[in-house]
Amino acid sequence: MSTNFEFIKYEEKGATGIITINRPEVYNALSRAAKLEIIKALRDANKSPGIRSLVLAAEGKAFCTGQDLNDRTVQANSGQKVDLGNTLETEWNPLVKAIRSSTKPVIAAVQGVVAGAGVSVALACDLIIAKSGVKFVSGFTRLGLTPDAGSSFILGRTLGDKKALEFFLLGEPLLSDFLVEKGLINCLSDSPLDNALAWATKINNLSPKSTSLVKRNLQNAVESSYEDSMNNETAAQRYLGNSEEYQEGLKAFFEKREPKFH
């Protein structure tokens, strides 16, 4: 498998492929190019008969803080509208689907803050090991946007609509300790990557076909309309991406001030 990536690192330890988001200077926010590199690494690893498990990790203080707002694809320049629905359809949704459709289990090693669509990326993984006290932050409403890439579906079903709405609207972070109690994270660890690799080694010794079918059948059993939820999010994000609220939210972000929505 090619390891010639710019925004991620890929290495193999035995039968485990390790994909590491490597943009610590922007807290591992993802540009279009970075997302496409992760997708390619996932797909290539799935084609490799020698790989039986995958670990998704990150460099620096953050695991993934969602969309890189410096990416021109999400900026409305010179009064032009931006189609955030297209960003979801061509970047975020394919990334989440690449994780969920992987025939090899994907273990997230979450060492730092998770924000925005990064929450969707982490929750799309099959198993999650995180440090205690890690913050999961929504942040969409501060930009005049709505949660996307599947997070409405997952958090709505697991936390209940009241707690999920509180998380999405009020902006208070959810800690990894709380998410363990709710079953969204498997366990806490002082060294998530080491733990993830240990779990991966155990998985590598199982029947690959059995492992793949257990994952697929469990997804089918607990989810009946994930695609519909993604489609609803995409339509809503497309609408909001063309709004004055998003333009104000983005401007406030770069000016480091509170947004003023009217």
C-alpha positions in Angstrom: 0.0 0.0 0.0 1.2 3.5 -0.8 2.4 5.6 2.2 2.9 8.7 0.2 0.5 10.9 2.0 0.7 14.6 2.9 -1.9 15.0 5.7 -2.0 11.6 7.3 0.5 8.9 8.1 0.0 5.2 7.4 2.0 2.3 8.8 1.4 -1.4 9.4 2.2 -3.3 12.5 1.6 -7.0 11.8 -1.9 -7.3 10.5 -3.0 -3.9 11.7 -3.1 -0.8 9.5 -2.6 2.5 11.5 -4.0 5.7 10.0 -2.8 8.8 11.8 -4.3 12.2 11.1 -1.3 14.5 11.0 -2.4 18.1 11.0 -1.7 19.0 14.6 -1.0 22.7 13.6 -4.8 23.1 13.0 -5.9 20.6 15.7 -6.5 18.0 13.0 -9.2 19.9 11.3 -9.7 18.2 7.9 -9.4 19.9 4.5 -10.9 18.2 1.4 -7.5 16.7 0.6 -7.0 15.3 4.1 -10.4 13.6 4.0 -9.7 12.1 0.6 -6.4 10.7 1.9 -8.1 9.0 4.8 -10.7 7.5 2.5 -7.9 6.2 0.2 -6.0 4.7 3.1 -9.2 3.0 4.3 -10.1 1.6 0.9 -6.5 0.5 0.1 -6.2 -1.3 3.5 -9.5 -3.0 2.9 -8.1 -4.4 -0.3 -5.0 -5.8 1.4 -5.4 -9.4 2.4 -2.6 -9.0 5.0 -4.6 -6.4 7.0 -7.2 -7.6 9.4 -7.9 -4.5 11.5 -7.4 -0.8 11.4 -6.6 1.9 14.0 -7.5 5.5 13.5 -5.3 7.8 15.6 -4.1 11.4 15.5 -1.0 13.5 16.3 -1.1 16.4 18.8 -3.6 17.6 21.3 -6.8 17.0 19.2 -8.2 13.9 17.6 -10.2 15.7 15.0 -11.9 19.1 15.1 -14.0 18.7 12.0 -13.9 20.9 8.9 -10.9 23.1 8.2 -12.6 26.4 7.8 -9.6 27.8 5.9 -10.5 25.3 3.1 -11.8 27.4 0.1 -14.5 24.8 -0.6 -16.5 25.9 2.5 -16.0 29.7 2.2 -18.3 32.1 0.6 -16.0 34.5 -1.3 -16.9 37.8 -2.9 -20.6 37.4 -1.9 -20.8 34.0 -3.7 -22.9 31.3 -2.0 -21.3 28.0 -0.9 -22.9 24.6 -1.3 -22.1 22.8 2.0 -24.4 20.0 0.9 -21.9 19.2 -1.9 -19.1 19.2 0.7 -21.0 16.6 2.7 -21.9 14.5 -0.4 -18.4 14.4 -1.8 -16.2 14.6 1.3 -17.7 14.0 4.8 -20.3 11.4 4.0 -17.9 9.3 1.9 -15.4 9.5 4.8 -17.9 8.3 7.4 -19.2 5.6 5.0 -15.7 4.4 4.3 -15.2 3.8 8.0 -18.6 2.2 8.5 -18.4 0.0 5.4 -14.8 -1.2 6.1 -14.8 -5.0 6.3 -11.9 -4.7 8.7 -12.9 -3.3 12.2 -11.8 0.3 12.7 -10.7 1.2 16.3 -10.5 4.9 17.2 -7.7 5.9 19.6 -9.0 9.2 20.9 -6.3 11.1 22.7 -7.7 14.7 22.5 -10.6 17.0 21.8 -13.2 15.9 19.2 -15.3 18.7 17.6 -17.7 19.3 14.8 -17.8 16.6 12.1 -14.9 15.1 14.0 -17.5 13.7 16.3 -19.1 11.9 13.4 -15.7 10.5 12.4 -15.0 9.2 15.8 -18.5 7.7 16.4 -18.4 6.0 13.0 -15.6 3.8 14.2 -16.5 0.3 15.4 -14.6 0.5 18.7 -13.5 3.6 20.5 -10.9 4.0 23.2 -10.4 7.4 24.7 -8.5 9.2 27.4 -10.5 10.3 30.5 -11.7 13.9 30.3 -11.6 14.2 26.5 -14.2 16.8 25.3 -16.6 16.1 22.5 -17.9 19.4 21.2 -20.6 20.2 18.6 -20.1 23.8 17.7 -22.4 23.8 14.6 -24.9 26.4 15.9 -22.2 28.9 16.6 -21.6 28.9 12.9 -25.2 28.9 12.0 -25.2 25.3 10.8 -26.6 21.9 11.8 -24.9 18.7 12.9 -24.1 16.5 10.0 -22.3 13.4 8.7 -24.5 11.0 10.7 -24.1 12.5 14.2 -27.8 13.4 14.5 -28.7 9.8 14.0 -26.2 8.3 16.3 -26.5 10.7 19.2 -30.3 11.0 18.9 -30.6 7.3 19.2 -28.1 6.7 22.0 -28.5 9.8 24.1 -32.2 10.4 23.4 -33.6 13.4 21.7 -33.6 15.6 24.7 -29.9 15.1 25.7 -28.8 15.2 22.1 -30.7 18.5 21.5 -29.0 20.0 24.6 -25.6 19.0 23.3 -26.2 20.3 19.8 -27.9 23.6 20.8 -26.2 24.8 24.0 -22.6 23.9 23.0 -21.6 22.4 26.3 -19.1 19.5 25.8 -19.7 15.9 26.6 -16.8 14.2 28.3 -15.5 10.8 27.3 -16.3 9.6 30.9 -20.0 10.3 30.3 -19.9 8.7 26.8 -18.5 5.5 28.3 -21.5 5.3 30.6 -23.8 5.8 27.6 -22.1 3.0 25.5 -20.7 5.4 22.9 -17.1 4.8 23.9 -15.9 1.3 24.9 -13.4 2.2 27.5 -11.0 4.9 28.9 -7.3 4.5 28.9 -4.2 6.6 29.7 -2.7 5.3 26.4 -5.5 4.9 23.9 -3.2 4.0 21.0 -1.5 1.2 22.9 -4.9 -0.1 24.0 -6.2 0.1 20.5 -3.3 -1.9 19.1 -3.7 -4.5 21.8 -7.4 -4.9 20.8 -6.4 -5.0 17.2 -4.0 -7.9 17.8 -6.8 -9.9 19.4 -9.1 -9.2 16.4 -6.3 -10.2 14.0 -6.4 -13.7 15.5 -10.1 -14.1 14.7 -11.7 -15.4 11.6 -11.7 -12.4 9.1 -15.0 -13.5 7.5 -16.7 -13.9 10.9 -15.4 -10.6 12.1 -16.7 -8.8 9.0 -20.1 -10.4 9.2 -20.5 -9.7 12.9 -19.9 -6.0 12.2 -22.3 -5.9 9.2 -25.1 -7.8 10.9 -24.9 -5.7 14.0 -25.1 -2.5 12.0 -28.1 -3.9 10.1 -29.8 -4.9 13.4 -29.6 -1.6 15.1 -30.0 0.9 12.2 -32.7 1.0 9.7 -32.6 4.6 8.3 -29.0 5.9 8.7 -29.0 6.8 5.0 -32.2 8.8 5.4 -30.7 10.7 8.3 -27.6 11.6 6.3 -29.8 12.8 3.4 -31.8 15.0 5.7 -28.6 16.5 7.2 -27.2 17.1 3.7 -30.3 19.0 2.6 -30.3 21.1 5.8 -26.6 21.9 5.5 -27.0 22.9 1.9 -29.7 25.3 2.9 -27.8 26.7 5.8 -24.6 27.0 3.8 -26.4 29.5 1.6 -27.6 31.6 4.5 -26.4 34.9 6.0 -26.1 33.2 9.3 -23.3 30.9 8.1 -21.5 33.9 6.5 -21.7 35.7 9.8 -20.6 32.6 11.8 -17.6 32.1 9.5 -16.7 35.8 9.6 -16.9 35.8 13.4 -14.7 32.7 13.6 -11.9 34.3 11.6 -12.3 37.6 13.5 -12.2 35.7 16.8 -15.4 37.2 18.2 -18.9 36.1 19.1 -21.2 35.8 16.1 -24.2 38.1 15.9 -27.1 36.3 14.3 -30.2 38.4 13.3 
